[in-house]
């Protein structure tokens, strides 16, 4: 059955109080702040690229581990386990609606021709359309985020009733294991994007059922967030971070792919996390279309409206402006 996790409001508010003890004092233009964050195995995030390119100035990134879940990443920010994190904009809006003291400040991933999330089935699979997914298993990286929202919209547009949609079983599968799980027939559909998609296609035997851009076109899908308390006490640090990450995203878009891949491989090699250095060679894009990662209102409004239609948010419970700000982004709209 499709389920979405919720974080207790009391826990989130407690996290904001803990945060008061860490980020103190005013923020100067040259403030050296250490930013705790979670990474992704075998990948280089826009923030990590920005740091390597020297775009973060005096800011220092402190890696505290890896995650495969956007909702978990931003929950860690809300409870002061990390200082910034990223997730699907719908997940950000839901957490803000629950009372979490966070604010999105820059887009960090999106879906375009290179980065679209594709829902794959095995060649010869009887699954041809939405209704064929009733009673089937779909592997996703986490519940309550991008992959689930897109799947449910696909099923809804395919004419399935809410009760029929509940019969599509979601299983949490780490992205690096999704292809293997599909080929072993542990799941019926695997969601693959970018690097993992291209590696799987090289091996053959699978084909796409649909992709997120079929439904929504190309779009900025997720944002980095900070705690509001941190933003209030370290505005210059947040501005440096946002503009540095935006500059890195633009650099990755404007620089020849071979040079970007070489840089990403070098970052993975020197950080010493015992990762596969070859996978990053399939990198093509972060999928962010806006200059400097600037957030557009529609990138939150679309998902807030969708969540209201799904009954997961009440009308007026949260507005786009409650969830994001472009105050620290110098890029023109």
HELIX and SHEET records of a PDB file:
HELIX    1   1 UNK A    9  UNK A   20  1                                  12    
HELIX    2   2 UNK A   46  UNK A   52  1                                   7    
HELIX    3   3 UNK A   70  UNK A   78  1                                   9    
HELIX    4   4 UNK A   89  UNK A   97  1                                   9    
HELIX    5   5 UNK A  130  UNK A  133  5                                   4    
HELIX    6   6 UNK A  146  UNK A  157  1                                  12    
HELIX    7   7 UNK A  162  UNK A  165  1                                   4    
HELIX    8   8 UNK A  175  UNK A  183  1                                   9    
HELIX    9   9 UNK A  194  UNK A  203  1                                  10    
HELIX   10  10 UNK A  212  UNK A  216  1                                   5    
HELIX   11  11 UNK A  228  UNK A  233  1                                   6    
HELIX   12  12 UNK A  235  UNK A  254  1                                  20    
HELIX   13  13 UNK A  257  UNK A  271  1                                  15    
HELIX   14  14 UNK A  279  UNK A  282  5                                   4    
HELIX   15  15 UNK A  291  UNK A  293  5                                   3    
HELIX   16  16 UNK A  298  UNK A  309  1                                  12    
HELIX   17  17 UNK A  320  UNK A  323  1                                   4    
SHEET    1   A 2 UNK A  34  UNK A  39  0                                        
SHEET    2   A 2 UNK A  60  UNK A  66  1                                        
SHEET    1   B 3 UNK A  84  UNK A  88  0                                        
SHEET    2   B 3 UNK A 219  UNK A 227 -1                                        
SHEET    3   B 3 UNK A 102  UNK A 111 -1                                        
SHEET    1   C 5 UNK A 169  UNK A 172  0                                        
SHEET    2   C 5 UNK A 137  UNK A 140  1                                        
SHEET    3   C 5 UNK A 189  UNK A 193  1                                        
SHEET    4   C 5 UNK A 117  UNK A 122 -1                                        
SHEET    5   C 5 UNK A 206  UNK A 211 -1                                        
END                                                                             
